[in-house]
Amino acid sequence: MPAAPRSRSPNPRGQGERLRAALLDAARELLLELGDQSKLSVRAVTARAGVTPNALYLHFADREALLSAVMTAGYTEFRSALQAAIPPAVAPVDQLRAYGRAYLEFADQRPGLYRVLFMTTIREGVPVPARGGPIGEDEGVDAFNDFLAIVTRCLPDDGDPFTQATYIWAGLHGLATLHQAIPTFPWPTEREYVEQMIALHIQASAKSPPA
């Protein structure tokens, strides 16, 4: 008689969640150290987490699934922090001020996570922001769409919120990235920079007659 297959005993409550979190943390740390997602390997991640390579496949189908989970978790944290900083019962331009300052503060206070989010190349099949794109496609896209909704409320009906939101986002990202790379440069304060972005891309746009 062949021996009956031995069933795998279930993980104690919470152990599986802890292992998944440890794998995500290990992958995030290695992405930051390596600076290149193509160099990230399953063996390196599991070694950093202190488990065997097979343990990763209990939670992720493959390396790409792990990368996607790292990015989703990071953007969820990023988006939640920005949403929490926006006061609901104020004028749209004040919401934009709060968002801009929160963006720069997040990059300053969580530099490792910020670099991982924005140094990782968008992979095939992952959506990117687009004009009229829906909420719910991807946490990274949704973070931009939250911002786009605020910019839209700041502009007249004949404005171009997608373009202006793109300009402001690129400006915020540029300052955040350069501030990390050259911290000794005499950069403007976060408040001053956000005010300049609003003056250039919201107030000036609102005053300009349509072409």
MOKANOR-V351311 format. One record per residue. N is the residue number from 1. RES is the residue in one letter. BURIAL is I if it has 24 or more other ideal C-beta (glycine too) atoms within 12 Angstrom, else O. D_FIRST is the distance of its C-alpha to the first C-alpha in Angstrom with 2 decimals. Layout:
# MOKANOR-V351311
{{N & RES & BURIAL & D_FIRST} {N & RES & BURIAL & D_FIRST}}
This chain:
# MOKANOR-V351311
{{1 & M & O & 0.00} {2 & P & O & 3.81} {3 & A & O & 6.38} {4 & A & O & 8.73} {5 & P & O & 12.00} {6 & R & O & 14.59} {7 & S & O & 17.71} {8 & R & O & 21.04} {9 & S & O & 23.31} {10 & P & O & 26.60} {11 & N & O & 29.76} {12 & P & O & 32.23} {13 & R & O & 35.01} {14 & G & O & 37.39} {15 & Q & O & 35.44} {16 & G & O & 34.50} {17 & E & O & 38.14} {18 & R & O & 39.35} {19 & L & I & 37.18} {20 & R & I & 38.43} {21 & A & O & 41.99} {22 & A & I & 41.61} {23 & L & I & 40.47} {24 & L & I & 43.42} {25 & D & I & 45.83} {26 & A & I & 44.62} {27 & A & I & 45.00} {28 & R & I & 48.46} {29 & E & O & 49.58} {30 & L & I & 48.49} {31 & L & I & 50.20} {32 & L & I & 53.35} {33 & E & O & 53.15} {34 & L & O & 52.26} {35 & G & O & 54.63} {36 & D & O & 52.58} {37 & Q & I & 49.52} {38 & S & O & 48.47} {39 & K & O & 47.88} {40 & L & I & 45.48} {41 & S & O & 41.91} {42 & V & I & 38.61} {43 & R & O & 38.27} {44 & A & O & 41.76} {45 & V & I & 41.23} {46 & T & I & 38.02} {47 & A & O & 39.64} {48 & R & I & 42.61} {49 & A & I & 40.47} {50 & G & O & 38.56} {51 & V & I & 35.05} {52 & T & O & 32.72} {53 & P & O & 33.26} {54 & N & O & 29.95} {55 & A & I & 31.33} {56 & L & I & 34.03} {57 & Y & O & 31.70} {58 & L & O & 30.61} {59 & H & I & 34.17} {60 & F & I & 35.64} {61 & A & O & 34.44} {62 & D & O & 36.46} {63 & R & I & 39.71} {64 & E & O & 41.87} {65 & A & I & 40.31} {66 & L & I & 41.03} {67 & L & I & 44.61} {68 & S & I & 45.10} {69 & A & I & 43.95} {70 & V & I & 46.33} {71 & M & I & 49.20} {72 & T & I & 48.53} {73 & A & I & 48.41} {74 & G & I & 51.56} {75 & Y & I & 53.51} {76 & T & O & 52.52} {77 & E & I & 54.03} {78 & F & I & 57.04} {79 & R & I & 57.69} {80 & S & O & 57.38} {81 & A & I & 59.89} {82 & L & I & 62.37} {83 & Q & I & 62.07} {84 & A & O & 62.64} {85 & A & I & 65.84} {86 & I & I & 67.48} {87 & P & O & 69.75} {88 & P & O & 69.52} {89 & A & O & 73.09} {90 & V & O & 75.13} {91 & A & O & 76.63} {92 & P & I & 74.33} {93 & V & I & 76.12} {94 & D & O & 75.43} {95 & Q & I & 71.74} {96 & L & I & 71.90} {97 & R & I & 73.56} {98 & A & I & 70.85} {99 & Y & I & 68.07} {100 & G & I & 69.73} {101 & R & I & 70.25} {102 & A & I & 66.69} {103 & Y & I & 65.36} {104 & L & I & 67.35} {105 & E & I & 66.49} {106 & F & I & 62.75} {107 & A & I & 63.06} {108 & D & I & 65.12} {109 & Q & O & 62.93} {110 & R & I & 59.50} {111 & P & O & 60.37} {112 & G & I & 56.89} {113 & L & I & 55.27} {114 & Y & I & 58.25} {115 & R & I & 57.96} {116 & V & I & 54.25} {117 & L & I & 54.94} {118 & F & I & 57.79} {119 & M & I & 56.87} {120 & T & I & 53.54} {121 & T & O & 54.10} {122 & I & O & 53.26} {123 & R & O & 50.16} {124 & E & O & 49.77} {125 & G & O & 49.15} {126 & V & O & 50.47} {127 & P & O & 53.52} {128 & V & O & 56.98} {129 & P & I & 59.98} {130 & A & O & 61.96} {131 & R & O & 64.95} {132 & G & O & 63.90} {133 & G & O & 60.28} {134 & P & O & 58.36} {135 & I & O & 57.11} {136 & G & O & 53.34} {137 & E & O & 52.39} {138 & D & I & 51.90} {139 & E & I & 53.03} {140 & G & I & 55.22} {141 & V & I & 56.88} {142 & D & I & 57.32} {143 & A & I & 59.08} {144 & F & I & 61.58} {145 & N & I & 61.96} {146 & D & I & 62.80} {147 & F & I & 65.53} {148 & L & I & 66.66} {149 & A & I & 67.12} {150 & I & I & 69.45} {151 & V & I & 71.45} {152 & T & I & 71.77} {153 & R & I & 73.37} {154 & C & I & 75.80} {155 & L & I & 77.18} {156 & P & O & 79.40} {157 & D & O & 77.91} {158 & D & O & 79.03} {159 & G & I & 77.47} {160 & D & I & 74.54} {161 & P & I & 72.06} {162 & F & I & 69.20} {163 & T & O & 71.48} {164 & Q & I & 73.05} {165 & A & I & 69.70} {166 & T & O & 68.50} {167 & Y & I & 71.65} {168 & I & I & 71.35} {169 & W & I & 67.64} {170 & A & O & 68.30} {171 & G & I & 71.18} {172 & L & I & 69.17} {173 & H & I & 66.36} {174 & G & O & 68.93} {175 & L & I & 70.53} {176 & A & I & 67.22} {177 & T & I & 66.00} {178 & L & O & 69.33} {179 & H & I & 69.79} {180 & Q & I & 66.51} {181 & A & O & 67.49} {182 & I & O & 71.16} {183 & P & O & 71.48} {184 & T & O & 74.94} {185 & F & O & 76.52} {186 & P & O & 78.92} {187 & W & O & 76.85} {188 & P & O & 78.22} {189 & T & O & 76.77} {190 & E & I & 73.96} {191 & R & O & 76.43} {192 & E & O & 79.01} {193 & Y & I & 76.54} {194 & V & I & 75.12} {195 & E & O & 78.70} {196 & Q & I & 79.52} {197 & M & I & 76.49} {198 & I & I & 77.60} {199 & A & O & 81.20} {200 & L & O & 80.29} {201 & H & I & 77.62} {202 & I & I & 78.29} {203 & Q & O & 81.94} {204 & A & O & 83.28} {205 & S & I & 81.08} {206 & A & I & 82.23} {207 & K & O & 85.88} {208 & S & O & 85.64} {209 & P & O & 86.71} {210 & P & O & 84.20} {211 & A & O & 84.66}}
